[in-house]
Each structure stands twice: as structure tokens, then as C-alpha cells.
Amino acid sequence: MRPEGGARQRGLVDRRIVFSDAERDVSYVFPFVDRRWRVPFVVVALSAGAPLVLDGPYLRRIESIPLEDLGQLVHYDPWWVFRRVTGVARAWIEAVFATNIAAPFRRGGRTHKVRDLIFSAELDRLEEIEARAGLFRAVSFHPGDVELLTLRPASREQSNLRTLRTTKAL
């Protein structure tokens, strides 16, 4: 069932956020999602400068989020915006890379690729993941269908171990 009135991740680009005293142009909006499919905060990438956390009516630096907290979240950035980020400590950039579920993942013996995320209109929860299995088969995941943290890409260490093991086996 398709959520009504939801916000698609691919549609959260080129937005204007209106505060009580100013307006800010935002290039990208990235809701970060926990394992319960809830959105604890949103990161905005401004037209210029470092990305910021939108916390109610306030903007704060992404470094205000503890690295351990990022380890329990996912986000979807098909454009890999954080590759171009400046003004942020490298540890946070690496932590954000690790939360991006834009890389293909395996489930049920098939390779899937996330195509879009659909959030509630309030951006407080993830309602659906749209993916592709193979070239043409559309698949939707809803809360309870998949553990979100398993969609994260393997860490570099795990990836290197997997490659080394494969190489040794050949």
C-alpha cells in the first residue's frame, strides 16, 4: 500500500526552509532513520558551507551528533553528497558514508538496489523503501519487512576481509 501524502527522498532537493527570522536555501534534505523506522533528526546540505542538523527551529553542526549515534542509523543519499562536503571533520564524513544505504544489498538470494525512500509528510518516520531486484522487478519494504541496519554497506575492514578470503580461496 502506497503511503498517501508522503515525502520522497528524491524529492527533498532544492528546498527553502523558513525560520521565524530568516530563510535558508537547502540543496538536499536527508532524514536519518533508526531501526524502528523513526527519524530522530534531519541533515540539510546548504547551497554553501557545511551540512547542518535541523533540530526543530535550530540549525547545528553535524559534529554535535555523537559518532556512536550515527552508528545506529541509516540514510539514503543516491547523489553521495557527502563526497563533496568541506568544513566537517573527516570522522563524521566517514560515519555518514557508513550510514548510506544507496549501495546494493542482498536479501533472499537476490541483489536489491534502493530506488527511493518514502517518509511521512512530517518527516518523522520512514514508511516505505522502494527497491529494484535485478533490472525490472520493483520491490517495496515496509516496517517489519527488513532490518534497516542490515542494508548498510559493509565496512572497509569487512569488505577487505571478504576480498582477501575470496582471493585466497581461488
C-alpha positions as CSV (number, residue, x, y, z in Angstrom):
1,M,0.0,0.0,0.0
2,R,1.5,3.3,-1.0
3,P,1.6,6.0,1.7
4,E,-0.5,9.0,0.9
5,G,0.9,12.5,1.2
6,G,4.4,11.2,2.0
7,A,7.7,12.8,1.1
8,R,10.1,11.0,-1.3
9,Q,13.8,11.3,-0.6
10,R,14.5,12.1,-4.3
11,G,12.0,15.0,-3.9
12,L,13.8,16.5,-0.9
13,V,16.1,18.7,-3.1
14,D,16.3,22.4,-3.7
15,R,14.1,23.4,-0.8
16,R,13.7,26.6,1.1
17,I,13.4,26.4,4.9
18,V,11.6,29.3,6.5
19,F,12.6,30.2,10.1
20,S,11.0,33.0,12.2
21,D,13.8,35.4,11.4
22,A,15.3,34.1,8.1
23,E,15.0,31.8,5.1
24,R,17.7,29.3,4.1
25,D,18.2,27.7,0.7
26,V,18.8,24.0,1.1
27,S,20.2,21.8,-1.7
28,Y,19.5,18.5,-0.1
29,V,17.5,17.2,2.9
30,F,18.5,13.9,4.5
31,P,16.3,12.3,7.1
32,F,18.3,9.8,9.3
33,V,16.4,6.8,10.3
34,D,16.8,4.4,13.3
35,R,16.0,0.7,13.4
36,R,12.4,1.4,14.4
37,W,11.9,3.4,11.2
38,R,11.7,6.7,13.1
39,V,13.6,9.9,12.1
40,P,15.5,11.3,15.1
41,F,16.9,14.2,13.0
42,V,17.4,15.6,9.6
43,V,20.6,16.8,8.0
44,V,20.4,19.6,5.5
45,A,23.1,20.4,2.9
46,L,23.1,24.1,2.3
47,S,24.0,25.7,-1.0
48,A,27.3,26.7,0.5
49,G,29.0,25.6,3.6
50,A,29.0,22.5,5.8
51,P,25.8,20.4,6.2
52,L,23.8,21.1,9.4
53,V,21.4,19.2,11.6
54,L,17.9,20.7,11.5
55,D,16.8,20.4,15.1
56,G,13.3,21.9,15.4
57,P,13.7,25.6,14.7
58,Y,17.5,25.5,15.1
59,L,20.4,24.5,12.9
60,R,23.5,23.0,14.5
61,R,26.8,21.4,13.3
62,I,26.7,17.8,12.3
63,E,29.6,17.2,14.7
64,S,27.0,17.7,17.5
65,I,25.7,14.2,16.7
66,P,27.9,11.6,18.6
67,L,29.6,9.2,16.2
68,E,28.2,6.3,18.2
69,D,24.7,7.6,17.5
70,L,25.4,7.7,13.7
71,G,26.4,4.0,14.0
72,Q,22.8,3.1,14.8
73,L,21.2,5.0,11.8
74,V,20.7,4.9,8.1
75,H,20.1,7.5,5.4
76,Y,19.7,7.4,1.6
77,D,21.9,9.6,-0.5
78,P,21.9,8.4,-4.1
79,W,23.9,11.5,-5.1
80,W,26.7,10.8,-2.5
81,V,26.6,14.5,-1.5
82,F,29.0,14.0,1.4
83,R,31.8,13.2,-1.0
84,R,31.9,17.0,-1.8
85,V,31.5,18.2,1.8
86,T,34.0,20.6,3.3
87,G,34.3,22.1,6.7
88,V,33.4,18.9,8.6
89,A,35.7,16.6,10.5
90,R,36.7,13.5,8.4
91,A,35.4,11.2,11.2
92,W,31.9,12.5,10.7
93,I,32.1,12.3,6.9
94,E,33.2,8.6,7.2
95,A,30.4,7.9,9.7
96,V,27.8,9.4,7.4
97,F,29.2,7.3,4.4
98,A,28.7,4.2,6.6
99,T,25.0,5.0,7.1
100,N,24.2,5.5,3.4
101,I,22.0,2.7,2.0
102,A,22.5,3.7,-1.6
103,A,24.8,0.7,-2.3
104,P,23.2,-2.6,-3.5
105,F,22.3,-5.2,-0.8
106,R,21.5,-8.9,-0.8
107,R,18.2,-10.3,0.6
108,G,16.5,-13.6,-0.1
109,G,19.3,-14.6,-2.6
110,R,18.7,-11.5,-4.7
111,T,20.6,-8.3,-5.1
112,H,18.4,-5.2,-4.5
113,K,19.1,-1.6,-5.1
114,V,17.2,1.1,-3.2
115,R,15.4,3.5,-5.6
116,D,13.7,5.8,-3.1
117,L,12.5,6.2,0.5
118,I,9.1,7.4,1.3
119,F,8.6,9.3,4.6
120,S,5.6,10.6,6.4
121,A,4.6,14.1,5.5
122,E,6.0,15.3,8.8
123,L,9.4,13.6,8.1
124,D,9.2,11.9,11.4
125,R,9.1,8.2,10.2
126,L,10.1,6.1,7.2
127,E,7.0,4.4,5.7
128,E,8.4,2.6,2.7
129,I,11.5,1.6,0.9
130,E,11.2,1.3,-2.9
131,A,13.9,-1.0,-4.4
132,R,14.7,-2.9,-7.5
133,A,15.6,-6.6,-7.6
134,G,17.5,-7.1,-10.8
135,L,16.8,-4.8,-13.7
136,F,13.0,-4.7,-13.7
137,R,11.4,-6.2,-10.6
138,A,10.1,-3.5,-8.2
139,V,10.0,-4.4,-4.6
140,S,8.7,-2.5,-1.6
141,F,9.7,-2.9,2.0
142,H,7.7,-1.7,5.0
143,P,8.4,-1.6,8.7
144,G,8.9,-5.1,9.9
145,D,9.9,-6.4,6.5
146,V,13.6,-5.8,6.8
147,E,16.1,-4.8,9.5
148,L,17.3,-1.4,8.3
149,L,20.9,-1.7,9.7
150,T,21.4,-4.8,7.5
151,L,21.1,-2.5,4.4
152,R,24.2,-0.6,5.3
153,P,27.3,-1.3,3.3
154,A,30.0,-3.5,4.7
155,S,32.8,-1.6,6.4
156,R,36.1,-1.3,4.6
157,E,37.6,-3.8,7.0
158,Q,34.8,-6.3,6.4
159,S,35.0,-5.6,2.7
160,N,38.7,-6.2,2.6
161,L,38.5,-9.4,4.6
162,R,35.8,-10.7,2.3
163,T,38.0,-9.9,-0.8
164,L,41.1,-11.5,0.8
165,R,39.2,-14.6,1.8
166,T,37.8,-14.9,-1.8
167,T,41.3,-14.3,-3.2
168,K,42.8,-17.0,-1.0
169,A,40.1,-19.5,-1.9
170,L,40.9,-19.1,-5.6
